[in-house]
Amino acid sequence: MPNTAPPGSVTHDTSGPPERSASPIRALRRAAGLTQGELGKHVGVTRQTIAAMEKGDYAPSVYLALRISRCLGSTVEALFPLDKEPL
């Protein structure tokens, strides 16, 4: 299908596979205008650590989770939701 967007406008390809559910950390970090590296510097970790958390490959310590939530103006519970399992 031809591109009918005006010249100079940004378009997004939506024909690919759907993304995994968006990471709350990624969404709030982007809304704050921060890169992974910038957020990492604010909370004392590397860009790679932030990337791993956003992908769900790394679970931070309680202290790091609290630093991230405060930096992004959120709560730990909102950034790191638990699967709903019976206790």
C-alpha atoms as one frame of an Amber mdcrd trajectory, in Angstrom:
protein
   0.000   0.000   0.000   1.473   3.430  -0.909   2.417   5.896   1.781  -0.232
   8.649   1.817   1.209  10.596   4.746   2.248  14.205   4.127   5.950  14.735
   3.365   8.055  15.052   6.509   5.531  13.334   8.776   6.436  10.297  10.845
   4.600   7.061  10.153   4.678   3.796  12.070   4.506   0.356  10.519   1.701
  -1.521  12.234   1.757  -4.526   9.920   4.224  -6.524  12.024   3.496  -8.823
  14.934   1.997  -7.186  18.030   4.424  -6.218  20.776   4.397  -7.862  24.184
   2.455  -5.870  26.704   4.309  -2.645  27.313   6.541  -2.399  30.344   5.276
   0.120  32.906   8.891   1.212  33.422   9.390   1.790  29.693   6.124   3.703
  29.353   6.835   6.033  32.289  10.505   6.453  31.332   9.527   7.515  27.821
   6.791   9.817  29.148   9.445  11.462  31.333  11.668  11.929  28.268  14.464
   9.767  29.682  16.674   7.287  27.879  17.523   3.978  29.503  20.991   5.339
  30.229  19.660   8.507  31.836  17.270   6.589  34.080  20.103   4.238  34.977
  22.311   7.163  36.024  19.517   8.623  38.164  19.065   5.352  40.056  22.668
   4.089  40.043  22.609   1.211  37.523  23.642   0.639  33.916  21.540   1.073
  30.795  21.690  -2.691  30.377  20.073  -3.212  33.786  17.202  -0.878  32.870
  16.775  -2.696  29.540  16.671  -6.078  31.298  14.026  -4.832  33.747  11.919
  -3.425  30.913  12.042  -6.799  29.146  11.161  -8.656  32.344  14.507 -10.465
  32.423  15.687  -8.933  35.711  13.896  -8.430  39.022  15.458  -5.544  40.963
  16.081  -5.402  44.684  13.458  -3.687  46.814  15.754  -0.681  47.169  16.318
  -0.334  43.424  12.602  -0.768  42.701  11.859   2.029  45.178  14.488   4.342
  43.622  13.048   3.738  40.141   9.468   4.311  41.273  10.395   7.570  43.011
  12.390   8.765  39.999   9.431   8.084  37.690   6.813   9.452  40.101   5.077
   6.115  40.490   4.759   3.245  42.945   6.645  -0.025  43.113   3.346  -1.897
  42.733   2.520  -0.035  39.504   5.968  -0.624  37.982   6.318  -4.269  38.983
   2.849  -5.850  38.945   2.588  -9.386  40.278   0.778 -12.143  38.453  -2.559
 -12.736  40.099  -2.130 -16.055  41.873  -4.037 -17.296  44.892  -2.040 -17.130
  48.105
